[in-house]
Amino acid sequence: MADTWEQYFQPGETLLWEGAPKPGVHGRAKIIGMALFGLPFLVIGGGLCLFGLVMLFGDDAWEGMGLGLFITLFSLPFVGVGVFLVFGQWIAAHQAHRRVRYAVSSKCAYVAQSWWKHTLDSYPILPGTSITLEKGRHADTVWFHAHVEKDSDGDRSTTRIGFENIADGDLAYRLLRSIQTGIG
């Protein structure tokens, strides 16, 4: 994606910066918490699956084989959720630097992702845009967009969007601020 940013730009827009998340796993506490949450799904689902397979192949009666097949099929979603929460998050976090790209143009911030599908989101940097720099021990994050949604109960949830876990957070922050203030 990095060599094709310009094809998405508006006339007069120029590339000022591009980057990607730093390699490695970031946000270990969150990933460990979700893995601990997924562990019962994996253990119980795996146990049920094993029990179902034993019934399926160890019983000569059709009723026992049918029940074994049902239990095996019933357990598969739980095993899948458990595998994703325990192992899949680590793989996804480790691969983020290969699948996510960031760019700053003279008008917008861009986030490109290529997981199951390719997406490119642009966020105009306006005078009222809230821009935040979070300094980390090993990587920085620059937040520049917040999306607030309200559910049917009236509760609000906020999703923040930014350049997560980048090496040069200070530079990206200064560029976004200069665009915002009209200096850049």
C-alpha angles and dihedrals in degrees: 000000000000095000094048103052093110094062088068097046125104118241110287094021116127133190113252103168141359131187148145138220114285113260116262138054116305127186095034094169092059092045092048090049092052091045090053089049090051096046095083089050090053096044098043094039091047091048092049091047092051091046090050092049091050089051092045097052100026101054125076095196119090091227092057093045091048092049090047091052091048093049091047093050092043091054097050097082090050091050090048093051090045093050091049095047095044101037110004096066091057091052093046092048091048092051098046094097089059097046105039128065131180132201139177120207128184088272112020148030115235131203118190121188131182112188114122090336133017118250133178120192125186126199118194114226106227132175090259095048113124109228121187131181117206112193115209133187094253105009140016132227126209114200117200107156136044123192115200119198129184120210127212091273092055094251115142128221125188125210115195121208126199149115100302126203098355127161098224103045093146092058094046090048093050092048093050091047092049090052090047094051094040094242096114 
